[in-house]
Amino acid sequence: MSQNSTHNSFIFNQKFDTNFIFSLYEDDFSYIEEIFGITLGQLLPDLEQVRTAHESGDRENLRKAVHKIKPSFGFVGLLSSQEACKNFEGLCNPDTPIETLETDYKQLWTILLDSRTVITEEYQRIQEFNQRNA
Amino acid sequence: MNLNCIIVEDLPVAAEYTRKCCEKSGQLDIKGQFKNVEEALAFLNTEQVDLISIF
């Protein structure tokens, strides 16, 4: 696994912006664990909203669902995923038929699922780190 | 003397972050945390606060 920064011996996956995480939470790893846990809990229903909105073919609901899920990635320092959501939102304007968004949606959906996986893995690692340092 | 505040936020992680920031400031006492304006207004019908954090 590639790594981009260390802090108190914990090394985040390179997909996470470590400096951004520490700018929010400093080195409070109990708090970071809590934030990751809350985020994961919210991701499941939010992902379901995105999927449902896409299946219903309602572009505005899809935009709203992506808008809603977006900030969760920021709070865990997954800024590339947050940016991907922002970009997709920008494509969902009133003049755009939802059919033309299909390729972009599939790319976004892949990013969202990968993000959930990487957040889950990092959450487990943070839990283990905190248990070792308890 | 600390300011009494409430947090209105529907995103749980954002609400938690705001709550922690308020606590760390040492100058804010959180009197309530609500998911929407309606819940907050119901609280404010009976309670007074100095500050409302709303997104």
N, CA and C atoms of all chains as a GROMACS GRO file, in nm:
protein
  567
    1MET      N    1   0.084  -0.119   0.000
    1MET     CA    2   0.000   0.000   0.000
    1MET      C    3   0.088   0.125   0.000
    2SER      N    4   0.056   0.216  -0.085
    2SER     CA    5   0.132   0.340  -0.089
    2SER      C    6   0.090   0.431   0.026
    3GLN      N    7   0.182   0.514   0.066
    3GLN     CA    8   0.152   0.600   0.179
    3GLN      C    9   0.203   0.740   0.150
    4ASN      N   10   0.138   0.839   0.210
    4ASN     CA   11   0.180   0.974   0.179
    4ASN      C   12   0.224   1.056   0.298
    5SER      N   13   0.189   1.015   0.418
    5SER     CA   14   0.232   1.094   0.532
    5SER      C   15   0.216   1.013   0.660
    6THR      N   16   0.293   1.048   0.758
    6THR     CA   17   0.282   0.979   0.885
    6THR      C   18   0.253   1.079   0.995
    7HIS      N   19   0.192   1.029   1.100
    7HIS     CA   20   0.165   1.113   1.216
    7HIS      C   21   0.144   1.020   1.332
    8ASN      N   22   0.228   1.034   1.433
    8ASN     CA   23   0.217   0.946   1.549
    8ASN      C   24   0.214   0.799   1.508
    9SER      N   25   0.294   0.764   1.410
    9SER     CA   26   0.311   0.627   1.365
    9SER      C   27   0.197   0.574   1.280
   10PHE      N   28   0.090   0.648   1.265
   10PHE     CA   29  -0.017   0.600   1.178
   10PHE      C   30   0.007   0.653   1.037
   11ILE      N   31  -0.005   0.562   0.941
   11ILE     CA   32   0.018   0.600   0.802
   11ILE      C   33  -0.112   0.582   0.725
   12PHE      N   34  -0.166   0.692   0.677
   12PHE     CA   35  -0.290   0.685   0.600
   12PHE      C   36  -0.264   0.633   0.459
   13ASN      N   37  -0.363   0.565   0.406
   13ASN     CA   38  -0.363   0.530   0.264
   13ASN      C   39  -0.344   0.658   0.183
   14GLN      N   40  -0.271   0.648   0.074
   14GLN     CA   41  -0.240   0.768  -0.005
   14GLN      C   42  -0.362   0.835  -0.066
   15LYS      N   43  -0.474   0.763  -0.071
   15LYS     CA   44  -0.595   0.824  -0.127
   15LYS      C   45  -0.650   0.934  -0.035
   16PHE      N   46  -0.611   0.929   0.091
   16PHE     CA   47  -0.658   1.029   0.186
   16PHE      C   48  -0.560   1.145   0.192
   17ASP      N   49  -0.613   1.264   0.204
   17ASP     CA   50  -0.529   1.383   0.221
   17ASP      C   51  -0.498   1.396   0.371
   18THR      N   52  -0.383   1.346   0.408
   18THR     CA   53  -0.346   1.340   0.549
   18THR      C   54  -0.338   1.479   0.612
   19ASN      N   55  -0.278   1.571   0.541
   19ASN     CA   56  -0.265   1.706   0.597
   19ASN      C   57  -0.402   1.768   0.622
   20PHE      N   58  -0.495   1.740   0.531
   20PHE     CA   59  -0.630   1.793   0.549
   20PHE      C   60  -0.696   1.730   0.672
   21ILE      N   61  -0.678   1.600   0.688
   21ILE     CA   62  -0.735   1.532   0.805
   21ILE      C   63  -0.681   1.592   0.934
   22PHE      N   64  -0.550   1.614   0.938
   22PHE     CA   65  -0.493   1.669   1.062
   22PHE      C   66  -0.528   1.816   1.081
   23SER      N   67  -0.557   1.885   0.970
   23SER     CA   68  -0.600   2.024   0.986
   23SER      C   69  -0.738   2.030   1.052
   24LEU      N   70  -0.817   1.925   1.032
   24LEU     CA   71  -0.950   1.921   1.093
   24LEU      C   72  -0.947   1.868   1.236
   25TYR      N   73  -0.869   1.762   1.257
   25TYR     CA   74  -0.880   1.688   1.384
   25TYR      C   75  -0.750   1.682   1.464
   26GLU      N   76  -0.648   1.749   1.414
   26GLU     CA   77  -0.516   1.743   1.478
   26GLU      C   78  -0.477   1.596   1.493
   27ASP      N   79  -0.424   1.557   1.607
   27ASP     CA   80  -0.382   1.417   1.621
   27ASP      C   81  -0.475   1.340   1.716
   28ASP      N   82  -0.599   1.382   1.719
   28ASP     CA   83  -0.698   1.316   1.805
   28ASP      C   84  -0.753   1.193   1.732
   29PHE      N   85  -0.686   1.080   1.749
   29PHE     CA   86  -0.722   0.961   1.673
   29PHE      C   87  -0.853   0.897   1.721
   30SER      N   88  -0.887   0.920   1.846
   30SER     CA   89  -1.018   0.872   1.890
   30SER      C   90  -1.128   0.946   1.815
   31TYR      N   91  -1.105   1.074   1.800
   31TYR     CA   92  -1.201   1.156   1.726
   31TYR      C   93  -1.203   1.118   1.579
   32ILE      N   94  -1.086   1.094   1.522
   32ILE     CA   95  -1.079   1.054   1.381
   32ILE      C   96  -1.154   0.922   1.361
   33GLU      N   97  -1.135   0.830   1.454
   33GLU     CA   98  -1.208   0.702   1.446
   33GLU      C   99  -1.358   0.727   1.450
   34GLU      N  100  -1.400   0.816   1.539
   34GLU     CA  101  -1.542   0.846   1.552
   34GLU      C  102  -1.596   0.906   1.422
   35ILE      N  103  -1.520   0.997   1.364
   35ILE     CA  104  -1.562   1.061   1.238
   35ILE      C  105  -1.574   0.958   1.126
   36PHE      N  106  -1.477   0.869   1.116
   36PHE     CA  107  -1.484   0.765   1.012
   36PHE      C  108  -1.605   0.674   1.035
   37GLY      N  109  -1.631   0.641   1.160
   37GLY     CA  110  -1.745   0.555   1.191
   37GLY      C  111  -1.878   0.621   1.155
   38ILE      N  112  -1.892   0.748   1.190
   38ILE     CA  113  -2.015   0.821   1.157
   38ILE      C  114  -2.031   0.830   1.006
   39THR      N  115  -1.921   0.859   0.938
   39THR     CA  116  -1.925   0.872   0.793
   39THR      C  117  -1.969   0.741   0.727
   40LEU      N  118  -1.913   0.631   0.772
   40LEU     CA  119  -1.950   0.502   0.715
   40LEU      C  120  -2.098   0.472   0.738
   41GLY      N  121  -2.146   0.504   0.857
   41GLY     CA  122  -2.286   0.481   0.888
   41GLY      C  123  -2.379   0.559   0.797
   42GLN      N  124  -2.335   0.677   0.758
   42GLN     CA  125  -2.418   0.762   0.672
   42GLN      C  126  -2.403   0.726   0.525
   43LEU      N  127  -2.288   0.668   0.490
   43LEU     CA  128  -2.262   0.639   0.348
   43LEU      C  129  -2.360   0.537   0.291
   44LEU      N  130  -2.395   0.438   0.369
   44LEU     CA  131  -2.482   0.332   0.316
   44LEU      C  132  -2.616   0.387   0.270
   45PRO      N  133  -2.690   0.458   0.355
   45PRO     CA  134  -2.818   0.514   0.307
   45PRO      C  135  -2.799   0.619   0.197
   46ASP      N  136  -2.690   0.694   0.204
   46ASP     CA  137  -2.667   0.796   0.101
   46ASP      C  138  -2.636   0.732  -0.034
   47LEU      N  139  -2.561   0.623  -0.034
   47LEU     CA  140  -2.535   0.550  -0.158
   47LEU      C  141  -2.664   0.494  -0.216
   48GLU      N  142  -2.748   0.446  -0.129
   48GLU     CA  143  -2.876   0.390  -0.174
   48GLU      C  144  -2.961   0.500  -0.239
   49GLN      N  145  -2.955   0.620  -0.182
   49GLN     CA  146  -3.030   0.732  -0.241
   49GLN      C  147  -2.979   0.764  -0.382
   50VAL      N  148  -2.848   0.761  -0.398
   50VAL     CA  149  -2.789   0.788  -0.530
   50VAL      C  150  -2.836   0.681  -0.629
   51ARG      N  151  -2.827   0.556  -0.588
   51ARG     CA  152  -2.865   0.445  -0.677
   51ARG      C  153  -3.013   0.455  -0.715
   52THR      N  154  -3.097   0.481  -0.616
   52THR     CA  155  -3.241   0.490  -0.640
   52THR      C  156  -3.274   0.606  -0.733
   53ALA      N  157  -3.209   0.718  -0.710
   53ALA     CA  158  -3.234   0.836  -0.794
   53ALA      C  159  -3.193   0.809  -0.938
   54HIS      N  160  -3.082   0.739  -0.956
   54HIS     CA  161  -3.039   0.707  -1.092
   54HIS      C  162  -3.137   0.612  -1.159
   55GLU      N  163  -3.180   0.511  -1.086
   55GLU     CA  164  -3.271   0.413  -1.143
   55GLU      C  165  -3.406   0.475  -1.179
   56SER      N  166  -3.447   0.577  -1.103
   56SER     CA  167  -3.575   0.641  -1.131
   56SER      C  168  -3.566   0.734  -1.252
   57GLY      N  169  -3.444   0.765  -1.293
   57GLY     CA  170  -3.426   0.851  -1.410
   57GLY      C  171  -3.454   0.998  -1.383
   58ASP      N  172  -3.453   1.034  -1.256
   58ASP     CA  173  -3.481   1.173  -1.217
   58ASP      C  174  -3.348   1.246  -1.198
   59ARG      N  175  -3.313   1.328  -1.297
   59ARG     CA  176  -3.183   1.394  -1.294
   59ARG      C  177  -3.168   1.486  -1.173
   60GLU      N  178  -3.273   1.560  -1.138
   60GLU     CA  179  -3.262   1.654  -1.026
   60GLU      C  180  -3.245   1.580  -0.893
   61ASN      N  181  -3.318   1.470  -0.877
   61ASN     CA  182  -3.299   1.391  -0.755
   61ASN      C  183  -3.161   1.329  -0.750
   62LEU      N  184  -3.111   1.290  -0.866
   62LEU     CA  185  -2.976   1.235  -0.871
   62LEU      C  186  -2.874   1.341  -0.831
   63ARG      N  187  -2.892   1.462  -0.882
   63ARG     CA  188  -2.802   1.571  -0.846
   63ARG      C  189  -2.807   1.597  -0.695
   64LYS      N  190  -2.929   1.598  -0.640
   64LYS     CA  191  -2.944   1.623  -0.496
   64LYS      C  192  -2.878   1.512  -0.414
   65ALA      N  193  -2.894   1.388  -0.459
   65ALA     CA  194  -2.835   1.276  -0.385
   65ALA      C  195  -2.682   1.282  -0.388
   66VAL      N  196  -2.628   1.319  -0.501
   66VAL     CA  197  -2.481   1.332  -0.511
   66VAL      C  198  -2.434   1.451  -0.428
   67HIS      N  199  -2.512   1.557  -0.431
   67HIS     CA  200  -2.478   1.674  -0.349
   67HIS      C  201  -2.476   1.637  -0.201
   68LYS      N  202  -2.570   1.552  -0.160
   68LYS     CA  203  -2.582   1.515  -0.019
   68LYS      C  204  -2.466   1.426   0.026
   69ILE      N  205  -2.421   1.339  -0.061
   69ILE     CA  206  -2.316   1.246  -0.021
   69ILE      C  207  -2.177   1.312  -0.025
   70LYS      N  208  -2.167   1.417  -0.102
   70LYS     CA  209  -2.037   1.482  -0.127
   70LYS      C  210  -1.959   1.521  -0.002
   71PRO      N  211  -2.018   1.594   0.092
   71PRO     CA  212  -1.936   1.642   0.204
   71PRO      C  213  -1.882   1.531   0.294
   72SER      N  214  -1.947   1.416   0.293
   72SER     CA  215  -1.897   1.306   0.378
   72SER      C  216  -1.754   1.270   0.341
   73PHE      N  217  -1.722   1.275   0.213
   73PHE     CA  218  -1.586   1.242   0.171
   73PHE      C  219  -1.486   1.347   0.218
   74GLY      N  220  -1.531   1.470   0.223
   74GLY     CA  221  -1.442   1.575   0.272
   74GLY      C  222  -1.404   1.555   0.416
   75PHE      N  223  -1.500   1.513   0.498
   75PHE     CA  224  -1.473   1.498   0.641
   75PHE      C  225  -1.375   1.386   0.672
   76VAL      N  226  -1.357   1.293   0.580
   76VAL     CA  227  -1.256   1.189   0.601
   76VAL      C  228  -1.132   1.212   0.514
   77GLY      N  229  -1.124   1.327   0.452
   77GLY     CA  230  -1.005   1.360   0.375
   77GLY      C  231  -0.994   1.291   0.240
   78LEU      N  232  -1.107   1.240   0.191
   78LEU     CA  233  -1.108   1.176   0.059
   78LEU      C  234  -1.149   1.281  -0.044
   79LEU      N  235  -1.059   1.372  -0.067
   79LEU     CA  236  -1.095   1.493  -0.142
   79LEU      C  237  -1.118   1.466  -0.290
   80SER      N  238  -1.051   1.365  -0.344
   80SER     CA  239  -1.072   1.334  -0.486
   80SER      C  240  -1.215   1.285  -0.509
   81SER      N  241  -1.269   1.211  -0.415
   81SER     CA  242  -1.408   1.164  -0.428
   81SER      C  243  -1.505   1.280  -0.414
   82GLN      N  244  -1.473   1.370  -0.322
   82GLN     CA  245  -1.555   1.489  -0.306
   82GLN      C  246  -1.556   1.571  -0.437
   83GLU      N  247  -1.440   1.581  -0.498
   83GLU     CA  248  -1.428   1.656  -0.624
   83GLU      C  249  -1.506   1.586  -0.736
   84ALA      N  250  -1.501   1.454  -0.738
   84ALA     CA  251  -1.575   1.379  -0.841
   84ALA      C  252  -1.724   1.405  -0.828
   85CYS      N  253  -1.773   1.410  -0.705
   85CYS     CA  254  -1.915   1.441  -0.682
   85CYS      C  255  -1.947   1.582  -0.730
   86LYS      N  256  -1.859   1.673  -0.697
   86LYS     CA  257  -1.880   1.812  -0.737
   86LYS      C  258  -1.887   1.824  -0.891
   87ASN      N  259  -1.797   1.754  -0.957
   87ASN     CA  260  -1.794   1.759  -1.103
   87ASN      C  261  -1.922   1.700  -1.163
   88PHE      N  262  -1.968   1.589  -1.105
   88PHE     CA  263  -2.090   1.527  -1.157
   88PHE      C  264  -2.209   1.620  -1.135
   89GLU      N  265  -2.215   1.681  -1.018
   89GLU     CA  266  -2.321   1.777  -0.991
   89GLU      C  267  -2.326   1.884  -1.099
   90GLY      N  268  -2.208   1.927  -1.138
   90GLY     CA  269  -2.198   2.032  -1.241
   90GLY      C  270  -2.254   1.989  -1.375
   91LEU      N  271  -2.253   1.858  -1.399
   91LEU     CA  272  -2.306   1.805  -1.525
   91LEU      C  273  -2.459   1.796  -1.523
   92CYS      N  274  -2.514   1.792  -1.402
   92CYS     CA  275  -2.658   1.770  -1.388
   92CYS      C  276  -2.735   1.901  -1.400
   93ASN      N  277  -2.722   1.970  -1.509
   93ASN     CA  278  -2.798   2.094  -1.523
   93ASN      C  279  -2.931   2.066  -1.593
   94PRO      N  280  -3.025   2.158  -1.584
   94PRO     CA  281  -3.161   2.134  -1.633
   94PRO      C  282  -3.169   2.100  -1.782
   95ASP      N  283  -3.070   2.140  -1.860
   95ASP     CA  284  -3.076   2.115  -2.004
   95ASP      C  285  -3.018   1.980  -2.043
   96THR      N  286  -2.970   1.906  -1.945
   96THR     CA  287  -2.902   1.781  -1.976
   96THR      C  288  -2.994   1.661  -1.954
   97PRO      N  289  -3.029   1.589  -2.060
   97PRO     CA  290  -3.107   1.465  -2.041
   97PRO      C  291  -3.024   1.365  -1.961
   98ILE      N  292  -3.089   1.295  -1.871
   98ILE     CA  293  -3.016   1.204  -1.783
   98ILE      C  294  -2.945   1.094  -1.862
   99GLU      N  295  -3.001   1.061  -1.980
   99GLU     CA  296  -2.939   0.955  -2.060
   99GLU      C  297  -2.796   0.991  -2.100
  100THR      N  298  -2.771   1.119  -2.119
  100THR     CA  299  -2.638   1.161  -2.164
  100THR      C  300  -2.536   1.157  -2.051
  101LEU      N  301  -2.585   1.136  -1.928
  101LEU     CA  302  -2.495   1.132  -1.812
  101LEU      C  303  -2.450   0.991  -1.777
  102GLU      N  304  -2.495   0.894  -1.857
  102GLU     CA  305  -2.476   0.755  -1.817
  102GLU      C  306  -2.328   0.717  -1.798
  103THR      N  307  -2.245   0.756  -1.891
  103THR     CA  308  -2.103   0.722  -1.879
  103THR      C  309  -2.042   0.788  -1.755
  104ASP      N  310  -2.076   0.915  -1.736
  104ASP     CA  311  -2.023   0.986  -1.619
  104ASP      C  312  -2.077   0.926  -1.491
  105TYR      N  313  -2.204   0.884  -1.494
  105TYR     CA  314  -2.262   0.824  -1.374
  105TYR      C  315  -2.191   0.694  -1.338
  106LYS      N  316  -2.165   0.612  -1.440
  106LYS     CA  317  -2.098   0.484  -1.412
  106LYS      C  318  -1.960   0.506  -1.352
  107GLN      N  319  -1.891   0.607  -1.402
  107GLN     CA  320  -1.759   0.639  -1.346
  107GLN      C  321  -1.773   0.686  -1.202
  108LEU      N  322  -1.872   0.771  -1.178
  108LEU     CA  323  -1.893   0.821  -1.041
  108LEU      C  324  -1.930   0.708  -0.948
  109TRP      N  325  -2.019   0.620  -0.994
  109TRP     CA  326  -2.065   0.509  -0.908
  109TRP      C  327  -1.947   0.420  -0.868
  110THR      N  328  -1.860   0.396  -0.964
  110THR     CA  329  -1.739   0.317  -0.932
  110THR      C  330  -1.656   0.388  -0.825
  111ILE      N  331  -1.641   0.518  -0.839
  111ILE     CA  332  -1.564   0.596  -0.741
  111ILE      C  333  -1.631   0.589  -0.604
  112LEU      N  334  -1.763   0.600  -0.602
  112LEU     CA  335  -1.835   0.596  -0.474
  112LEU      C  336  -1.818   0.462  -0.404
  113LEU      N  337  -1.828   0.353  -0.480
  113LEU     CA  338  -1.812   0.221  -0.420
  113LEU      C  339  -1.668   0.199  -0.373
  114ASP      N  340  -1.573   0.242  -0.455
  114ASP     CA  341  -1.433   0.230  -0.414
  114ASP      C  342  -1.406   0.313  -0.288
  115SER      N  343  -1.469   0.428  -0.281
  115SER     CA  344  -1.451   0.516  -0.164
  115SER      C  345  -1.504   0.449  -0.038
  116ARG      N  346  -1.620   0.388  -0.052
  116ARG     CA  347  -1.675   0.318   0.065
  116ARG      C  348  -1.579   0.208   0.110
  117THR      N  349  -1.523   0.137   0.016
  117THR     CA  350  -1.430   0.029   0.051
  117THR      C  351  -1.306   0.083   0.122
  118VAL      N  352  -1.249   0.189   0.068
  118VAL     CA  353  -1.125   0.241   0.125
  118VAL      C  354  -1.151   0.306   0.262
  119ILE      N  355  -1.266   0.368   0.278
  119ILE     CA  356  -1.300   0.426   0.410
  119ILE      C  357  -1.319   0.314   0.512
  120THR      N  358  -1.385   0.206   0.469
  120THR     CA  359  -1.406   0.092   0.558
  120THR      C  360  -1.272   0.034   0.603
  121GLU      N  361  -1.182   0.015   0.507
  121GLU     CA  362  -1.050  -0.040   0.540
  121GLU      C  363  -0.973   0.053   0.634
  122GLU      N  364  -0.980   0.181   0.605
  122GLU     CA  365  -0.906   0.276   0.689
  122GLU      C  366  -0.966   0.285   0.829
  123TYR      N  367  -1.097   0.277   0.836
  123TYR     CA  368  -1.164   0.278   0.966
  123TYR      C  369  -1.116   0.160   1.052
  124GLN      N  370  -1.107   0.045   0.989
  124GLN     CA  371  -1.060  -0.074   1.063
  124GLN      C  372  -0.916  -0.055   1.110
  125ARG      N  373  -0.834   0.002   1.024
  125ARG     CA  374  -0.694   0.025   1.060
  125ARG      C  375  -0.683   0.127   1.175
  126ILE      N  376  -0.764   0.230   1.171
  126ILE     CA  377  -0.761   0.331   1.278
  126ILE      C  378  -0.808   0.269   1.410
  127GLN      N  379  -0.910   0.185   1.401
  127GLN     CA  380  -0.957   0.116   1.522
  127GLN      C  381  -0.844   0.032   1.582
  128GLU      N  382  -0.776  -0.043   1.497
  128GLU     CA  383  -0.666  -0.127   1.545
  128GLU      C  384  -0.553  -0.042   1.604
  129PHE      N  385  -0.525   0.070   1.538
  129PHE     CA  386  -0.422   0.162   1.586
  129PHE      C  387  -0.458   0.215   1.724
  130ASN      N  388  -0.582   0.255   1.740
  130ASN     CA  389  -0.625   0.309   1.869
  130ASN      C  390  -0.625   0.203   1.978
  131GLN      N  391  -0.661   0.081   1.940
  131GLN     CA  392  -0.660  -0.028   2.040
  131GLN      C  393  -0.517  -0.056   2.086
  132ARG      N  394  -0.423  -0.053   1.993
  132ARG     CA  395  -0.283  -0.077   2.029
  132ARG      C  396  -0.229   0.033   2.120
  133ASN      N  397  -0.279   0.152   2.102
  133ASN     CA  398  -0.227   0.267   2.176
  133ASN      C  399  -0.315   0.306   2.295
  134ALA      N  400  -0.412   0.221   2.327
  134ALA     CA  401  -0.502   0.252   2.438
  134ALA      C  402  -0.427   0.242   2.570
  135MET      N  403  -1.817   3.439   3.055
  135MET     CA  404  -1.945   3.368   3.050
  135MET      C  405  -1.965   3.309   2.909
  136ASN      N  406  -1.995   3.182   2.906
  136ASN     CA  407  -2.010   3.115   2.778
  136ASN      C  408  -2.143   3.150   2.709
  137LEU      N  409  -2.141   3.139   2.576
  137LEU     CA  410  -2.262   3.160   2.498
  137LEU      C  411  -2.336   3.028   2.484
  138ASN      N  412  -2.466   3.034   2.496
  138ASN     CA  413  -2.548   2.915   2.471
  138ASN      C  414  -2.575   2.903   2.320
  139CYS      N  415  -2.557   2.783   2.268
  139CYS     CA  416  -2.577   2.767   2.124
  139CYS      C  417  -2.650   2.637   2.092
  140ILE      N  418  -2.706   2.634   1.973
  140ILE     CA  419  -2.761   2.510   1.920
  140ILE      C  420  -2.701   2.485   1.781
  141ILE      N  421  -2.703   2.360   1.740
  141ILE     CA  422  -2.650   2.320   1.610
  141ILE      C  423  -2.766   2.263   1.528
  142VAL      N  424  -2.782   2.314   1.407
  142VAL     CA  425  -2.884   2.261   1.316
  142VAL      C  426  -2.812   2.208   1.193
  143GLU      N  427  -2.811   2.078   1.177
  143GLU     CA  428  -2.735   2.016   1.068
  143GLU      C  429  -2.789   1.877   1.042
  144ASP      N  430  -2.817   1.846   0.916
  144ASP     CA  431  -2.874   1.714   0.886
  144ASP      C  432  -2.767   1.609   0.856
  145LEU      N  433  -2.646   1.653   0.829
  145LEU     CA  434  -2.539   1.556   0.802
  145LEU      C  435  -2.471   1.521   0.935
  146PRO      N  436  -2.482   1.395   0.978
  146PRO     CA  437  -2.432   1.359   1.111
  146PRO      C  438  -2.284   1.393   1.134
  147VAL      N  439  -2.201   1.369   1.033
  147VAL     CA  440  -2.059   1.393   1.054
  147VAL      C  441  -2.030   1.543   1.064
  148ALA      N  442  -2.105   1.623   0.993
  148ALA     CA  443  -2.088   1.768   1.001
  148ALA      C  444  -2.136   1.820   1.137
  149ALA      N  445  -2.245   1.763   1.185
  149ALA     CA  446  -2.296   1.802   1.316
  149ALA      C  447  -2.196   1.766   1.425
  150GLU      N  448  -2.136   1.649   1.413
  150GLU     CA  449  -2.039   1.605   1.512
  150GLU      C  450  -1.915   1.695   1.508
  151TYR      N  451  -1.871   1.730   1.388
  151TYR     CA  452  -1.755   1.817   1.375
  151TYR      C  453  -1.783   1.954   1.437
  152THR      N  454  -1.901   2.007   1.410
  152THR     CA  455  -1.938   2.137   1.465
  152THR      C  456  -1.945   2.131   1.618
  153ARG      N  457  -2.003   2.022   1.667
  153ARG     CA  458  -2.013   2.006   1.812
  153ARG      C  459  -1.875   2.006   1.877
  154LYS      N  460  -1.783   1.933   1.815
  154LYS     CA  461  -1.648   1.924   1.870
  154LYS      C  462  -1.578   2.060   1.868
  155CYS      N  463  -1.598   2.133   1.760
  155CYS     CA  464  -1.537   2.266   1.750
  155CYS      C  465  -1.592   2.359   1.858
  156CYS      N  466  -1.721   2.349   1.883
  156CYS     CA  467  -1.782   2.431   1.988
  156CYS      C  468  -1.723   2.395   2.124
  157GLU      N  469  -1.709   2.266   2.147
  157GLU     CA  470  -1.654   2.221   2.275
  157GLU      C  471  -1.510   2.269   2.292
  158LYS      N  472  -1.432   2.256   2.184
  158LYS     CA  473  -1.290   2.295   2.193
  158LYS      C  474  -1.273   2.445   2.214
  159SER      N  475  -1.369   2.523   2.169
  159SER     CA  476  -1.357   2.668   2.184
  159SER      C  477  -1.357   2.707   2.332
  160GLY      N  478  -1.426   2.628   2.412
  160GLY     CA  479  -1.435   2.658   2.554
  160GLY      C  480  -1.523   2.778   2.584
  161GLN      N  481  -1.588   2.830   2.482
  161GLN     CA  482  -1.669   2.951   2.501
  161GLN      C  483  -1.814   2.930   2.463
  162LEU      N  484  -1.846   2.807   2.424
  162LEU     CA  485  -1.982   2.779   2.379
  162LEU      C  486  -2.038   2.660   2.455
  163ASP      N  487  -2.159   2.674   2.503
  163ASP     CA  488  -2.230   2.562   2.565
  163ASP      C  489  -2.340   2.516   2.469
  164ILE      N  490  -2.332   2.391   2.428
  164ILE     CA  491  -2.429   2.339   2.332
  164ILE      C  492  -2.555   2.296   2.406
  165LYS      N  493  -2.663   2.361   2.372
  165LYS     CA  494  -2.790   2.333   2.439
  165LYS      C  495  -2.878   2.237   2.359
  166GLY      N  496  -2.842   2.215   2.235
  166GLY     CA  497  -2.921   2.123   2.155
  166GLY      C  498  -2.860   2.101   2.018
  167GLN      N  499  -2.893   1.986   1.960
  167GLN     CA  500  -2.843   1.952   1.827
  167GLN      C  501  -2.961   1.896   1.749
  168PHE      N  502  -2.991   1.956   1.634
  168PHE     CA  503  -3.113   1.921   1.562
  168PHE      C  504  -3.084   1.892   1.416
  169LYS      N  505  -3.167   1.805   1.359
  169LYS     CA  506  -3.146   1.764   1.220
  169LYS      C  507  -3.213   1.857   1.120
  170ASN      N  508  -3.308   1.935   1.168
  170ASN     CA  509  -3.376   2.026   1.076
  170ASN      C  510  -3.428   2.149   1.150
  171VAL      N  511  -3.472   2.244   1.071
  171VAL     CA  512  -3.517   2.372   1.127
  171VAL      C  513  -3.641   2.354   1.213
  172GLU      N  514  -3.729   2.264   1.171
  172GLU     CA  515  -3.853   2.244   1.247
  172GLU      C  516  -3.823   2.199   1.390
  173GLU      N  517  -3.732   2.106   1.404
  173GLU     CA  518  -3.695   2.059   1.539
  173GLU      C  519  -3.632   2.173   1.619
  174ALA      N  520  -3.548   2.251   1.553
  174ALA     CA  521  -3.483   2.362   1.621
  174ALA      C  522  -3.584   2.467   1.667
  175LEU      N  523  -3.681   2.496   1.580
  175LEU     CA  524  -3.782   2.595   1.615
  175LEU      C  525  -3.867   2.549   1.734
  176ALA      N  526  -3.895   2.420   1.738
  176ALA     CA  527  -3.971   2.367   1.850
  176ALA      C  528  -3.895   2.388   1.981
  177PHE      N  529  -3.765   2.368   1.975
  177PHE     CA  530  -3.681   2.391   2.094
  177PHE      C  531  -3.680   2.539   2.130
  178LEU      N  532  -3.667   2.623   2.028
  178LEU     CA  533  -3.655   2.767   2.053
  178LEU      C  534  -3.787   2.830   2.100
  179ASN      N  535  -3.895   2.755   2.086
  179ASN     CA  536  -4.022   2.805   2.140
  179ASN      C  537  -4.019   2.814   2.292
  180THR      N  538  -3.933   2.734   2.352
  180THR     CA  539  -3.930   2.732   2.498
  180THR      C  540  -3.795   2.770   2.558
  181GLU      N  541  -3.692   2.773   2.474
  181GLU     CA  542  -3.558   2.800   2.525
  181GLU      C  543  -3.496   2.918   2.449
  182GLN      N  544  -3.408   2.990   2.517
  182GLN     CA  545  -3.336   3.099   2.452
  182GLN      C  546  -3.190   3.062   2.435
  183VAL      N  547  -3.134   3.098   2.320
  183VAL     CA  548  -2.992   3.074   2.297
  183VAL      C  549  -2.929   3.202   2.242
  184ASP      N  550  -2.796   3.204   2.247
  184ASP     CA  551  -2.724   3.322   2.198
  184ASP      C  552  -2.676   3.303   2.054
  185LEU      N  553  -2.659   3.177   2.016
  185LEU     CA  554  -2.598   3.151   1.886
  185LEU      C  555  -2.661   3.026   1.822
  186ILE      N  556  -2.688   3.035   1.693
  186ILE     CA  557  -2.739   2.919   1.618
  186ILE      C  558  -2.642   2.887   1.506
  187SER      N  559  -2.592   2.766   1.506
  187SER     CA  560  -2.506   2.720   1.397
  187SER      C  561  -2.593   2.641   1.301
  188ILE      N  562  -2.608   2.694   1.179
  188ILE     CA  563  -2.697   2.629   1.083
  188ILE      C  564  -2.630   2.630   0.945
  189PHE      N  565  -2.648   2.520   0.872
  189PHE     CA  566  -2.584   2.509   0.740
  189PHE      C  567  -2.688   2.491   0.632
   0.00000   0.00000   0.00000
